[in-house]
Amino acid sequence: MNSFLAPFNDSILLKIFITIIAFSYAFIMNAQVEKSSDLFKTLAAEDSILFIRTFNNCEIEKLDPIIADNFEFYHDIVGIQNKKMFVKAIKNNICKNPINMKRNLDTESLEVFPLKNNGVLYGAIQTGKHTFQEKQQGNFTMVGIANFTHLWILENNQWKLKRVLSYNHLPYSE
């Protein structure tokens, strides 16, 4: 006895339809979290430690608790850095003349995508855009814009920044 779907076994349209449904389901299940979610708020707070506290205010001691020991930073202009090189670069470049540079997050661009293993949260991908200001003649002037992607890993119930992609650095124009 033939099943009800037997005539469709060789149907390319049925296969396309099932594929579209499968991809749609995967997309819905892995979509970014809401900006009001705890995960989004937590990683936004971590971002502020990374940039407001360290990059903008040069509180370098705030970096160690949030950066993984095997941290890797990939930058489209300055290349690859590990944790030690990254911290040294902030100290010797950005914080050499404190309060001359600022990084500002484009809060509307910030997105967070959870990473799960069998339904258990183990990490997240955070993406967004940020702008950079430089003090010129006593005033901060927008000088650049870039994209970033951060890989955060949950280690012993603490979020650690493990990988950073900083790319598409461009001069700022309105």
Disulfide bonds with the S-S distance in Angstrom:
Cys58-Cys95 2.12
